[in-house]
Amino acid sequence: MFFTIFAKGLNIALISLYLRPKLAYFIEYGMAKKSSSTSKSKVKYSKETYKYWFESMLLMRRFEEKAGQLYGQQKIRGFCHLYIGQEACAAGAITALEKEDKWITAYRCHAQPLGLGTDPGAIMAELFGKATGTTKGKGGSMHIFDKSKNFAGGHAIVGAQIPMGLGLGFAEKYLGTKNLSICFMGDGAVRQGAFHESLNLAMLYKTPVIFVIENNGYAMGTSVKRSSNVDELYKLGESYDIPSFPVDAMNVEEVHEAVKEAAERARKGDGPTLLEFRTYRYKGHSMSDPQKYRTKEEVEEYKQRDPIEQVRATILENNILSEDDIKGIEKEVKQKVADAVKFAEESPWPDGEDAFKDVYVEDDYPFVRE
């Protein structure tokens, strides 16, 4: 239930005070709870930016929809965590940052490298466990990695990437660059001690790092409200004097603006920012999740605010692209995904000897082998 107070004479549209009878909540920032695609959206950015947002988020969505199908066919095995619904988190952050900035995330890690420009074929091949994958078939779904894009990987241990994200930022500070690191984590990871240790050191050393909590409402199947009395997760950063804010992460423009502001702060030497991206995943925690902890109605409610449809509406309503242009992009994305699957299908499996490669930096490092 929302209560809105209109602020006159201030540089804000409204303040939303809210009570939450269930976990599904957002700060609305003047948006109707139904899809914003039903009302005309003003253009804030360039044609190229909107085109990138639409194309990249659509690629993320179609790639993962296909991955889900292939998992059902047992062509992709092991674990597989889909990002469907959360695409604005990645796309909005990418446009707000620079090429040399560093990226790290948890095991829901297909979308960021796709948005950064990693070859979809290499990502799909990694899902298949093929030698042509981003980590040569050794990592699978949870360990996509691309040094050429400064993507320092997906990490399967909950919260393990947080101190590493801090370290990436500290390295940039130590080397005297103006680069920063952005570290993504799920809402469940904030209960790990490494999260609090990292926030403390980041602010102490004014490290150029943006901590992003992708709060999709559930840590596996446990809602935020069931795991802590503090369910407005951005407030956790305030105890370390870190500038901390909630973000409507179903809206790619809001994500872009929040990350851009945090990046400016980091590059000036003012240290870290903590952003709580309030988002939602349409699929389960992983492909094996029956999703009994939430209702179909809740999922459908969030789909009414789909980030891709919001951008599509803005593009068409403001004549940024035509319907034919949109159809052309959709066709290109479909072909990219088909090409990625074909590449993965035709790629070779790793050789048995590959198990002993890339383990140590030194090729002749002594180890036991029978």
BAMAR-432170 format. One record per residue (C-alpha): residue in three letters; residue number from 1; x, y, z. Coordinates in steps of 0.1 Angstrom, whole numbers. Each point is the difference from the previous one (the first is absolute). Example, Ala and Ser with C-alpha at 12.3 -4.5 7.8 and 13.67 -1.06 7.14 Angstrom:
! BAMAR-432170
rec resn=ala, resi=1, x=123, y=-45, z=78
rec resn=ser, resi=2, x=14, y=34, z=-7
This chain:
! BAMAR-432170
rec resn=met, resi=1, x=0, y=0, z=0
rec resn=phe, resi=2, x=15, y=33, z=-10
rec resn=phe, resi=3, x=-4, y=35, z=14
rec resn=thr, resi=4, x=14, y=28, z=-21
rec resn=ile, resi=5, x=10, y=35, z=11
rec resn=phe, resi=6, x=5, y=25, z=-27
rec resn=ala, resi=7, x=29, y=23, z=7
rec resn=lys, resi=8, x=-5, y=35, z=-12
rec resn=gly, resi=9, x=30, y=23, z=-7
rec resn=leu, resi=10, x=24, y=-29, z=3
rec resn=asn, resi=11, x=19, y=-17, z=-28
rec resn=ile, resi=12, x=-18, y=-33, z=5
rec resn=ala, resi=13, x=-32, y=-13, z=-16
rec resn=leu, resi=14, x=-13, y=-18, z=31
rec resn=ile, resi=15, x=9, y=-19, z=31
rec resn=ser, resi=16, x=-14, y=-34, z=4
rec resn=leu, resi=17, x=-7, y=-13, z=35
rec resn=tyr, resi=18, x=-10, y=-36, z=-2
rec resn=leu, resi=19, x=-12, y=-29, z=21
rec resn=arg, resi=20, x=7, y=-34, z=-14
rec resn=pro, resi=21, x=-25, y=-28, z=7
rec resn=lys, resi=22, x=22, y=-23, z=-21
rec resn=leu, resi=23, x=36, y=0, z=-12
rec resn=ala, resi=24, x=-8, y=13, z=-35
rec resn=tyr, resi=25, x=8, y=37, z=3
rec resn=phe, resi=26, x=16, y=28, z=-17
rec resn=ile, resi=27, x=5, y=37, z=5
rec resn=glu, resi=28, x=-21, y=13, z=-29
rec resn=tyr, resi=29, x=15, y=34, z=-7
rec resn=gly, resi=30, x=-31, y=13, z=-17
rec resn=met, resi=31, x=-7, y=-32, z=-20
rec resn=ala, resi=32, x=-33, y=-18, z=0
rec resn=lys, resi=33, x=2, y=-35, z=13
rec resn=lys, resi=34, x=-13, y=-13, z=-33
rec resn=ser, resi=35, x=23, y=0, z=-30
rec resn=ser, resi=36, x=15, y=34, z=-9
rec resn=ser, resi=37, x=-4, y=-10, z=-36
rec resn=thr, resi=38, x=-36, y=11, z=3
rec resn=ser, resi=39, x=10, y=36, z=4
rec resn=lys, resi=40, x=23, y=21, z=-22
rec resn=ser, resi=41, x=36, y=1, z=12
rec resn=lys, resi=42, x=22, y=30, z=-6
rec resn=val, resi=43, x=33, y=-5, z=-18
rec resn=lys, resi=44, x=30, y=7, z=23
rec resn=tyr, resi=45, x=28, y=-16, z=-20
rec resn=ser, resi=46, x=13, y=-4, z=-36
rec resn=lys, resi=47, x=-15, y=-22, z=-27
rec resn=glu, resi=48, x=31, y=-22, z=2
rec resn=thr, resi=49, x=-5, y=-5, z=38
rec resn=tyr, resi=50, x=-36, y=-11, z=-3
rec resn=lys, resi=51, x=8, y=-23, z=-29
rec resn=tyr, resi=52, x=29, y=-16, z=20
rec resn=trp, resi=53, x=-23, y=-5, z=30
rec resn=phe, resi=54, x=-27, y=-16, z=-21
rec resn=glu, resi=55, x=23, y=-22, z=-20
rec resn=ser, resi=56, x=23, y=-11, z=29
rec resn=met, resi=57, x=-29, y=-8, z=23
rec resn=leu, resi=58, x=-18, y=-19, z=-27
rec resn=leu, resi=59, x=31, y=-20, z=-7
rec resn=met, resi=60, x=3, y=-8, z=37
rec resn=arg, resi=61, x=-36, y=-11, z=1
rec resn=arg, resi=62, x=0, y=-21, z=-31
rec resn=phe, resi=63, x=34, y=-16, z=8
rec resn=glu, resi=64, x=-13, y=-11, z=34
rec resn=glu, resi=65, x=-33, y=-12, z=-13
rec resn=lys, resi=66, x=18, y=-22, z=-24
rec resn=ala, resi=67, x=24, y=-12, z=28
rec resn=gly, resi=68, x=-30, y=-10, z=20
rec resn=gln, resi=69, x=-14, y=-21, z=-29
rec resn=leu, resi=70, x=34, y=-16, z=-5
rec resn=tyr, resi=71, x=3, y=-8, z=37
rec resn=gly, resi=72, x=-33, y=-18, z=-3
rec resn=gln, resi=73, x=14, y=-20, z=-28
rec resn=gln, resi=74, x=31, y=-8, z=22
rec resn=lys, resi=75, x=23, y=16, z=-24
rec resn=ile, resi=76, x=10, y=24, z=28
rec resn=arg, resi=77, x=7, y=-18, z=33
rec resn=gly, resi=78, x=9, y=9, z=35
rec resn=phe, resi=79, x=-13, y=32, z=14
rec resn=cys, resi=80, x=-16, y=27, z=-20
rec resn=his, resi=81, x=-13, y=33, z=15
rec resn=leu, resi=82, x=-19, y=23, z=-24
rec resn=tyr, resi=83, x=-1, y=38, z=1
rec resn=ile, resi=84, x=-34, y=3, z=-17
rec resn=gly, resi=85, x=-17, y=32, z=13
rec resn=gln, resi=86, x=32, y=15, z=14
rec resn=glu, resi=87, x=15, y=12, z=-33
rec resn=ala, resi=88, x=-2, y=37, z=8
rec resn=cys, resi=89, x=24, y=-5, z=28
rec resn=ala, resi=90, x=28, y=-9, z=-24
rec resn=ala, resi=91, x=-9, y=21, z=-30
rec resn=gly, resi=92, x=-5, y=33, z=20
rec resn=ala, resi=93, x=33, y=-5, z=18
rec resn=ile, resi=94, x=19, y=-7, z=-31
rec resn=thr, resi=95, x=-9, y=33, z=-17
rec resn=ala, resi=96, x=9, y=19, z=32
rec resn=leu, resi=97, x=35, y=-13, z=3
rec resn=glu, resi=98, x=32, y=1, z=-21
rec resn=lys, resi=99, x=18, y=-27, z=-20
rec resn=glu, resi=100, x=28, y=-5, z=25
rec resn=asp, resi=101, x=-21, y=-4, z=31
rec resn=lys, resi=102, x=-1, y=-34, z=16
rec resn=trp, resi=103, x=-30, y=-23, z=4
rec resn=ile, resi=104, x=-6, y=-30, z=23
rec resn=thr, resi=105, x=-32, y=-18, z=11
rec resn=ala, resi=106, x=-15, y=-31, z=14
rec resn=tyr, resi=107, x=-12, y=-31, z=-17
rec resn=arg, resi=108, x=-29, y=16, z=-20
rec resn=cys, resi=109, x=27, y=12, z=-24
rec resn=his, resi=110, x=-11, y=-3, z=-37
rec resn=ala, resi=111, x=-15, y=35, z=-5
rec resn=gln, resi=112, x=29, y=23, z=9
rec resn=pro, resi=113, x=25, y=-16, z=-24
rec resn=leu, resi=114, x=-26, y=0, z=-28
rec resn=gly, resi=115, x=-6, y=37, z=6
rec resn=leu, resi=116, x=37, y=7, z=1
rec resn=gly, resi=117, x=5, y=-17, z=-34
rec resn=thr, resi=118, x=13, y=-34, z=8
rec resn=asp, resi=119, x=-7, y=-24, z=-29
rec resn=pro, resi=120, x=-34, y=-17, z=6
rec resn=gly, resi=121, x=14, y=-32, z=-16
rec resn=ala, resi=122, x=28, y=-2, z=26
rec resn=ile, resi=123, x=-25, y=5, z=29
rec resn=met, resi=124, x=-23, y=-27, z=-15
rec resn=ala, resi=125, x=29, y=-23, z=-5
rec resn=glu, resi=126, x=10, y=4, z=36
rec resn=leu, resi=127, x=-36, y=-9, z=11
rec resn=phe, resi=128, x=4, y=-32, z=-22
rec resn=gly, resi=129, x=34, y=-7, z=17
rec resn=lys, resi=130, x=19, y=3, z=-33
rec resn=ala, resi=131, x=36, y=8, z=-5
rec resn=thr, resi=132, x=-8, y=32, z=-19
rec resn=gly, resi=133, x=-19, y=15, z=30
rec resn=thr, resi=134, x=11, y=30, z=19
rec resn=thr, resi=135, x=18, y=-21, z=26
rec resn=lys, resi=136, x=7, y=-29, z=-24
rec resn=gly, resi=137, x=-29, y=-20, z=12
rec resn=lys, resi=138, x=13, y=-3, z=36
rec resn=gly, resi=139, x=-24, y=25, z=17
rec resn=gly, resi=140, x=-34, y=-4, z=-15
rec resn=ser, resi=141, x=-29, y=23, z=6
rec resn=met, resi=142, x=12, y=14, z=33
rec resn=his, resi=143, x=35, y=10, z=-11
rec resn=ile, resi=144, x=-1, y=21, z=-31
rec resn=phe, resi=145, x=32, y=21, z=-3
rec resn=asp, resi=146, x=14, y=24, z=-26
rec resn=lys, resi=147, x=32, y=18, z=8
rec resn=ser, resi=148, x=-2, y=19, z=-34
rec resn=lys, resi=149, x=-32, y=17, z=13
rec resn=asn, resi=150, x=13, y=5, z=35
rec resn=phe, resi=151, x=-26, y=-25, z=12
rec resn=ala, resi=152, x=16, y=-17, z=30
rec resn=gly, resi=153, x=-25, y=-28, z=0
rec resn=gly, resi=154, x=-31, y=-15, z=16
rec resn=his, resi=155, x=7, y=-16, z=34
rec resn=ala, resi=156, x=-19, y=-29, z=15
rec resn=ile, resi=157, x=8, y=4, z=37
rec resn=val, resi=158, x=-26, y=24, z=14
rec resn=gly, resi=159, x=17, y=33, z=9
rec resn=ala, resi=160, x=35, y=-11, z=-11
rec resn=gln, resi=161, x=1, y=26, z=-28
rec resn=ile, resi=162, x=-6, y=29, z=24
rec resn=pro, resi=163, x=36, y=3, z=14
rec resn=met, resi=164, x=13, y=-8, z=-35
rec resn=gly, resi=165, x=-20, y=29, z=-13
rec resn=leu, resi=166, x=15, y=22, z=27
rec resn=gly, resi=167, x=35, y=-13, z=-10
rec resn=leu, resi=168, x=-6, y=9, z=-36
rec resn=gly, resi=169, x=-9, y=36, z=10
rec resn=phe, resi=170, x=29, y=2, z=24
rec resn=ala, resi=171, x=24, y=-10, z=-28
rec resn=glu, resi=172, x=-13, y=29, z=-21
rec resn=lys, resi=173, x=6, y=24, z=28
rec resn=tyr, resi=174, x=35, y=-15, z=7
rec resn=leu, resi=175, x=9, y=4, z=-37
rec resn=gly, resi=176, x=-13, y=36, z=0
rec resn=thr, resi=177, x=-26, y=-5, z=-28
rec resn=lys, resi=178, x=-34, y=16, z=-2
rec resn=asn, resi=179, x=-16, y=-34, z=-5
rec resn=leu, resi=180, x=-23, y=-17, z=25
rec resn=ser, resi=181, x=-15, y=-34, z=6
rec resn=ile, resi=182, x=-37, y=-9, z=2
rec resn=cys, resi=183, x=-9, y=-30, z=21
rec resn=phe, resi=184, x=-34, y=-17, z=-3
rec resn=met, resi=185, x=-15, y=-23, z=26
rec resn=gly, resi=186, x=-34, y=-15, z=9
rec resn=asp, resi=187, x=-21, y=10, z=30
rec resn=gly, resi=188, x=11, y=-32, z=18
rec resn=ala, resi=189, x=36, y=9, z=-2
rec resn=val, resi=190, x=-4, y=30, z=23
rec resn=arg, resi=191, x=-3, y=-24, z=30
rec resn=gln, resi=192, x=36, y=-11, z=-5
rec resn=gly, resi=193, x=27, y=14, z=22
rec resn=ala, resi=194, x=21, y=7, z=-31
rec resn=phe, resi=195, x=-26, y=26, z=-11
rec resn=his, resi=196, x=4, y=20, z=32
rec resn=glu, resi=197, x=38, y=-3, z=1
rec resn=ser, resi=198, x=2, y=12, z=-36
rec resn=leu, resi=199, x=-22, y=30, z=6
rec resn=asn, resi=200, x=20, y=10, z=30
rec resn=leu, resi=201, x=33, y=-2, z=-18
rec resn=ala, resi=202, x=-14, y=17, z=-32
rec resn=met, resi=203, x=-11, y=31, z=20
rec resn=leu, resi=204, x=31, y=0, z=21
rec resn=tyr, resi=205, x=23, y=1, z=-30
rec resn=lys, resi=206, x=-24, y=20, z=-22
rec resn=thr, resi=207, x=2, y=-28, z=-26
rec resn=pro, resi=208, x=-16, y=7, z=-34
rec resn=val, resi=209, x=-25, y=-28, z=0
rec resn=ile, resi=210, x=-38, y=-1, z=-6
rec resn=phe, resi=211, x=-17, y=-27, z=20
rec resn=val, resi=212, x=-33, y=-11, z=-16
rec resn=ile, resi=213, x=-25, y=-22, z=18
rec resn=glu, resi=214, x=-23, y=-15, z=-26
rec resn=asn, resi=215, x=-30, y=-4, z=23
rec resn=asn, resi=216, x=-24, y=-23, z=-19
rec resn=gly, resi=217, x=-19, y=-7, z=31
rec resn=tyr, resi=218, x=12, y=-35, z=8
rec resn=ala, resi=219, x=33, y=-16, z=11
rec resn=met, resi=220, x=-7, y=-33, z=-17
rec resn=gly, resi=221, x=-35, y=-5, z=14
rec resn=thr, resi=222, x=3, y=21, z=32
rec resn=ser, resi=223, x=-15, y=35, z=-1
rec resn=val, resi=224, x=20, y=29, z=13
rec resn=lys, resi=225, x=-25, y=6, z=28
rec resn=arg, resi=226, x=6, y=-35, z=13
rec resn=ser, resi=227, x=37, y=4, z=3
rec resn=ser, resi=228, x=5, y=33, z=18
rec resn=asn, resi=229, x=-18, y=28, z=18
rec resn=val, resi=230, x=18, y=23, z=-25
rec resn=asp, resi=231, x=-18, y=-5, z=-33
rec resn=glu, resi=232, x=9, y=33, z=-16
rec resn=leu, resi=233, x=34, y=-12, z=-9
rec resn=tyr, resi=234, x=16, y=33, z=-11
rec resn=lys, resi=235, x=-2, y=10, z=36
rec resn=leu, resi=236, x=28, y=-25, z=9
rec resn=gly, resi=237, x=25, y=23, z=-17
rec resn=glu, resi=238, x=-10, y=30, z=21
rec resn=ser, resi=239, x=15, y=-16, z=31
rec resn=tyr, resi=240, x=34, y=3, z=-17
rec resn=asp, resi=241, x=-7, y=36, z=-12
rec resn=ile, resi=242, x=-2, y=-12, z=-36
rec resn=pro, resi=243, x=-24, y=20, z=-22
rec resn=ser, resi=244, x=-28, y=-26, z=-5
rec resn=phe, resi=245, x=-31, y=2, z=-21
rec resn=pro, resi=246, x=-29, y=-22, z=-12
rec resn=val, resi=247, x=-5, y=-1, z=-38
rec resn=asp, resi=248, x=-30, y=-10, z=-21
rec resn=ala, resi=249, x=19, y=-26, z=-20
rec resn=met, resi=250, x=-29, y=-10, z=-22
rec resn=asn, resi=251, x=7, y=34, z=-17
rec resn=val, resi=252, x=32, y=1, z=-20
rec resn=glu, resi=253, x=2, y=38, z=1
rec resn=glu, resi=254, x=-2, y=0, z=38
rec resn=val, resi=255, x=29, y=-25, z=1
rec resn=his, resi=256, x=21, y=20, z=-24
rec resn=glu, resi=257, x=-5, y=32, z=20
rec resn=ala, resi=258, x=8, y=-16, z=34
rec resn=val, resi=259, x=32, y=-18, z=-12
rec resn=lys, resi=260, x=12, y=31, z=-19
rec resn=glu, resi=261, x=-3, y=21, z=32
rec resn=ala, resi=262, x=18, y=-27, z=20
rec resn=ala, resi=263, x=27, y=-2, z=-26
rec resn=glu, resi=264, x=6, y=38, z=1
rec resn=arg, resi=265, x=4, y=-2, z=38
rec resn=ala, resi=266, x=25, y=-29, z=-3
rec resn=arg, resi=267, x=21, y=18, z=-27
rec resn=lys, resi=268, x=2, y=31, z=21
rec resn=gly, resi=269, x=16, y=-20, z=28
rec resn=asp, resi=270, x=-30, y=0, z=23
rec resn=gly, resi=271, x=-2, y=-38, z=3
rec resn=pro, resi=272, x=-27, y=-26, z=-3
rec resn=thr, resi=273, x=-37, y=1, z=-5
rec resn=leu, resi=274, x=-26, y=-27, z=9
rec resn=leu, resi=275, x=-30, y=-4, z=-23
rec resn=glu, resi=276, x=-29, y=-22, z=6
rec resn=phe, resi=277, x=-14, y=-9, z=-34
rec resn=arg, resi=278, x=-36, y=-10, z=7
rec resn=thr, resi=279, x=-7, y=-25, z=-28
rec resn=tyr, resi=280, x=-18, y=-33, z=-6
rec resn=arg, resi=281, x=8, y=-33, z=-16
rec resn=tyr, resi=282, x=-28, y=-16, z=-20
rec resn=lys, resi=283, x=16, y=-34, z=2
rec resn=gly, resi=284, x=10, y=-20, z=31
rec resn=his, resi=285, x=32, y=3, z=19
rec resn=ser, resi=286, x=14, y=-27, z=-24
rec resn=met, resi=287, x=-14, y=-23, z=-25
rec resn=ser, resi=288, x=-8, y=-25, z=27
rec resn=asp, resi=289, x=-21, y=24, z=21
rec resn=pro, resi=290, x=-38, y=-8, z=1
rec resn=gln, resi=291, x=-7, y=35, z=13
rec resn=lys, resi=292, x=-26, y=-10, z=26
rec resn=tyr, resi=293, x=9, y=30, z=22
rec resn=arg, resi=294, x=-17, y=26, z=-22
rec resn=thr, resi=295, x=-33, y=2, z=-20
rec resn=lys, resi=296, x=-5, y=2, z=-37
rec resn=glu, resi=297, x=-18, y=33, z=6
rec resn=glu, resi=298, x=30, y=15, z=16
rec resn=val, resi=299, x=22, y=-9, z=-30
rec resn=glu, resi=300, x=-26, y=13, z=-25
rec resn=glu, resi=301, x=-2, y=33, z=20
rec resn=tyr, resi=302, x=37, y=6, z=-6
rec resn=lys, resi=303, x=-2, y=-10, z=-36
rec resn=gln, resi=304, x=-23, y=30, z=-5
rec resn=arg, resi=305, x=31, y=22, z=7
rec resn=asp, resi=306, x=23, y=-20, z=-23
rec resn=pro, resi=307, x=32, y=20, z=-7
rec resn=ile, resi=308, x=2, y=-9, z=-36
rec resn=glu, resi=309, x=-36, y=10, z=-7
rec resn=gln, resi=310, x=5, y=33, z=17
rec resn=val, resi=311, x=29, y=8, z=-23
rec resn=arg, resi=312, x=-19, y=-13, z=-30
rec resn=ala, resi=313, x=-29, y=24, z=8
rec resn=thr, resi=314, x=23, y=30, z=5
rec resn=ile, resi=315, x=17, y=-8, z=-34
rec resn=leu, resi=316, x=-32, y=-2, z=-19
rec resn=glu, resi=317, x=-19, y=28, z=17
rec resn=asn, resi=318, x=28, y=24, z=-7
rec resn=asn, resi=319, x=8, y=-12, z=-35
rec resn=ile, resi=320, x=35, y=-10, z=9
rec resn=leu, resi=321, x=-4, y=-31, z=-21
rec resn=ser, resi=322, x=-28, y=-12, z=-22
rec resn=glu, resi=323, x=-20, y=-33, z=4
rec resn=asp, resi=324, x=21, y=-14, z=-30
rec resn=asp, resi=325, x=32, y=10, z=18
rec resn=ile, resi=326, x=-12, y=-19, z=31
rec resn=lys, resi=327, x=-9, y=-30, z=-20
rec resn=gly, resi=328, x=35, y=1, z=-17
rec resn=ile, resi=329, x=17, y=0, z=34
rec resn=glu, resi=330, x=-22, y=-29, z=12
rec resn=lys, resi=331, x=10, y=-19, z=-31
rec resn=glu, resi=332, x=37, y=7, z=5
rec resn=val, resi=333, x=-1, y=-10, z=37
rec resn=lys, resi=334, x=-18, y=-33, z=-9
rec resn=gln, resi=335, x=27, y=-7, z=-26
rec resn=lys, resi=336, x=28, y=7, z=25
rec resn=val, resi=337, x=-15, y=-24, z=25
rec resn=ala, resi=338, x=-4, y=-27, z=-27
rec resn=asp, resi=339, x=36, y=5, z=-11
rec resn=ala, resi=340, x=11, y=-3, z=36
rec resn=val, resi=341, x=-18, y=-33, z=4
rec resn=lys, resi=342, x=14, y=-13, z=-33
rec resn=phe, resi=343, x=35, y=10, z=11
rec resn=ala, resi=344, x=-4, y=-18, z=34
rec resn=glu, resi=345, x=-15, y=-31, z=-16
rec resn=glu, resi=346, x=29, y=-3, z=-25
rec resn=ser, resi=347, x=28, y=8, z=24
rec resn=pro, resi=348, x=23, y=-27, z=13
rec resn=trp, resi=349, x=-1, y=-14, z=36
rec resn=pro, resi=350, x=31, y=8, z=21
rec resn=asp, resi=351, x=28, y=-25, z=-3
rec resn=gly, resi=352, x=8, y=-20, z=31
rec resn=glu, resi=353, x=34, y=16, z=2
rec resn=asp, resi=354, x=-17, y=34, z=4
rec resn=ala, resi=355, x=-9, y=-8, z=35
rec resn=phe, resi=356, x=36, y=6, z=10
rec resn=lys, resi=357, x=3, y=34, z=-19
rec resn=asp, resi=358, x=-7, y=34, z=15
rec resn=val, resi=359, x=3, y=-13, z=35
rec resn=tyr, resi=360, x=33, y=16, z=8
rec resn=val, resi=361, x=17, y=31, z=-15
rec resn=glu, resi=362, x=32, y=-20, z=-4
rec resn=asp, resi=363, x=-3, y=-27, z=-26
rec resn=asp, resi=364, x=25, y=-22, z=17
rec resn=tyr, resi=365, x=-13, y=5, z=36
rec resn=pro, resi=366, x=3, y=-33, z=18
rec resn=phe, resi=367, x=-32, y=-19, z=8
rec resn=val, resi=368, x=-10, y=-35, z=6
rec resn=arg, resi=369, x=-14, y=-18, z=-30
rec resn=glu, resi=370, x=-5, y=-37, z=-6
